[in-house]
Amino acid sequence: MISFLQELEKKIRDAFNPEKIQLINKSHLHRKHKSFDINKLHLKLIIYSMKLKSMKKTEAHKMIFLHLKEEMKNKIHALEIEIR
């Protein structure tokens, strides 16, 4: 059975063909926040992609959020993006 993070990584790989991806679950750092929801994740995405790196940061982030639109609605509360 494939985990949600593995599904997410595959979706990002299929969309952007990056050299490397790191997905880090940081949900445990947000447990005491007022808006914390155990069913939604706080993630950090570190993506090594020449394609995304060559774009304006705002445009690259928009592209990533566009591809993860459904996940952002249903399973991700916050996504921190670092493009290298």
FENQUI-V534648 format. One record per residue. N is the residue number from 1. RES is the residue in one letter. SS is DSSP state (H for helix, E for strand, - for the rest). PHI is phi in whole degrees, 0 to 359 (NA if undefined). D_FIRST is the distance of its C-alpha to the first C-alpha in Angstrom with 2 decimals. Layout:
# FENQUI-V534648
[[N;RES;SS;PHI;D_FIRST] [N;RES;SS;PHI;D_FIRST]]
This chain:
# FENQUI-V534648
[[1;M;-;NA;0.00] [2;I;-;272;3.78] [3;S;-;279;6.52] [4;F;H;300;9.70] [5;L;H;296;11.72] [6;Q;H;292;9.91] [7;E;H;298;10.33] [8;L;H;298;13.80] [9;E;H;298;14.65] [10;K;H;297;13.93] [11;K;H;298;16.07] [12;I;H;293;18.75] [13;R;H;299;18.83] [14;D;H;297;19.25] [15;A;H;280;21.96] [16;F;H;240;23.93] [17;N;-;47;23.25] [18;P;-;286;23.99] [19;E;-;290;25.00] [20;K;E;202;22.75] [21;I;E;225;20.57] [22;Q;E;231;20.10] [23;L;E;246;18.26] [24;I;E;241;19.53] [25;N;E;276;18.75] [26;K;-;251;22.30] [27;S;H;302;21.83] [28;H;H;299;23.34] [29;L;H;281;26.55] [30;H;H;243;27.04] [31;R;-;304;26.69] [32;K;-;271;30.46] [33;H;-;290;30.85] [34;K;-;301;32.29] [35;S;-;268;29.75] [36;F;-;298;26.67] [37;D;-;232;23.89] [38;I;-;300;21.06] [39;N;-;272;18.80] [40;K;-;237;19.72] [41;L;E;259;19.25] [42;H;E;253;21.98] [43;L;E;239;20.82] [44;K;E;240;22.80] [45;L;E;250;22.20] [46;I;E;250;24.21] [47;I;E;234;24.38] [48;Y;E;260;26.62] [49;S;-;211;27.87] [50;M;H;295;31.40] [51;K;H;300;31.05] [52;L;H;289;30.28] [53;K;H;296;32.71] [54;S;-;283;35.49] [55;M;-;268;35.18] [56;K;-;298;36.71] [57;K;H;305;34.42] [58;T;H;297;34.52] [59;E;H;292;33.69] [60;A;H;297;30.72] [61;H;H;296;29.36] [62;K;H;300;30.02] [63;M;H;298;28.07] [64;I;H;297;24.99] [65;F;H;297;25.34] [66;L;H;299;25.94] [67;H;H;288;22.65] [68;L;-;250;20.79] [69;K;H;306;22.96] [70;E;H;293;20.48] [71;E;H;296;18.36] [72;M;H;293;21.74] [73;K;H;288;22.72] [74;N;H;251;19.76] [75;K;-;232;17.72] [76;I;E;242;19.96] [77;H;E;273;23.36] [78;A;E;216;24.63] [79;L;E;227;23.92] [80;E;E;267;26.18] [81;I;E;242;26.53] [82;E;E;233;28.19] [83;I;E;254;29.02] [84;R;-;239;30.32]]
